[in-house]
Amino acid sequence: MKALIYDGVGKCKLVEKDTPQLSGGLDALVKMQRTTICGSDLHILKGDVPTCTPGRTLGHEGIGIIEEIGQEVKNFKEGDRAGWILGNTVDGSQAEYVRIQYADTSLYHVPNGVDDRTLLLFSDILPTGLEVGVLRGKVEPGCTVAIVGAGPVGLAAGLTAQLYAPRKLVFFDMDDYRLSVAQKLGATHVYNVKNMKGTVRDLAAEHIDEADGFDVVMEAVGIPATFNMCEDLVAKGGHIANIGVHGKSVDLHIERLWARSTTISMALVSAHTIPTLLNLFAAGKIDASAMVTHVNPKRLAEFELRASVSSKSPTQPTCISGRTTITATLSRSMSHR
């Protein structure tokens, strides 16, 4: 089968690999229908994720058809459509087939009659935004929320934050296109900081009457400069929820934060919210379709993964889908994740 592998820092390669085989009674073999290039894949290529070693098949989210199950699998059968999320220490989903370990607790049944392009976002990006940004950040009705970075995970955090009725939902980014998508998804205010004068705190005070800062600030990029922005934006007693994947240390201005009773949280997604998100989607309570923007040839997958890391022109992470690719919104800006 064909698979896209990590081949060292800055390198990926489309190769032929053996089709994976079941190695235990709890495994399932899934034939891929759709997968995507997540911001975490880009961080792997940059060398930010040391747990991913050369030769590993990339990709940790997708939708497919179960072709074979182990004798101990109880909740799924051959022919079922399913979705999942994987880490980076096992072979992933940017391949024609993927072996899913512990299938009963790793797979989720995918509803029939629903556009796979949108459903794909429910396997990683939406639960990451909800769990790591919204729930850990403790978004609640009437609060003010600022999100630094309008890439896919930032947009997902903003979309799911609206389930908790914040009074203001403000995005900061360096790319007008991304910010326009944030507006489509429900942002109350968006600001391009590329040519900003002063600090983001000055910007917030001048334009949206938030001189005291925001109750919840989410970092959705993964670089020191944007984490520092979050430190500037958070209000007294506020919460910084770090979603971005960081490859370098950041300056923690504890001399300011301790006196402001600031809480900082960070985590990896567990994906326990996937069933809830699917129910909300089925009930029409959440619509992520604006995050899916392009269809591209499959042969561009390797090229676009490289371009997403190194190109100075706008690029999108590619979602591989049989003979085509579906792309989630990610044009060039400060938002790496």
Secondary structure as UniProt FT lines:
FT   STRAND          2..6
FT   TURN            9..10
FT   STRAND          12..16
FT   TURN            25..26
FT   STRAND          28..35
FT   HELIX           39..46
FT   TURN            50..51
FT   TURN            54..55
FT   STRAND          61..69
FT   TURN            71..72
FT   TURN            78..79
FT   STRAND          81..85
FT   STRAND          97..100
FT   HELIX           103..106
FT   STRAND          107..109
FT   TURN            112..113
FT   HELIX           116..119
FT   HELIX           120..123
FT   HELIX           125..128
FT   HELIX           129..135
FT   HELIX           136..137
FT   TURN            141..142
FT   STRAND          144..148
FT   HELIX           152..161
FT   HELIX           162..164
FT   STRAND          168..173
FT   HELIX           176..184
FT   TURN            185..186
FT   STRAND          189..192
FT   TURN            194..195
FT   HELIX           200..208
FT   TURN            211..212
FT   STRAND          214..219
FT   HELIX           224..233
FT   STRAND          234..242
FT   HELIX           254..257
FT   HELIX           258..260
FT   STRAND          263..266
FT   TURN            272..273
FT   HELIX           274..282
FT   TURN            283..284
FT   HELIX           289..291
FT   STRAND          292..297
FT   HELIX           298..300
FT   HELIX           301..310
FT   STRAND          318..321
FT   TURN            322..323
FT   STRAND          324..328
//
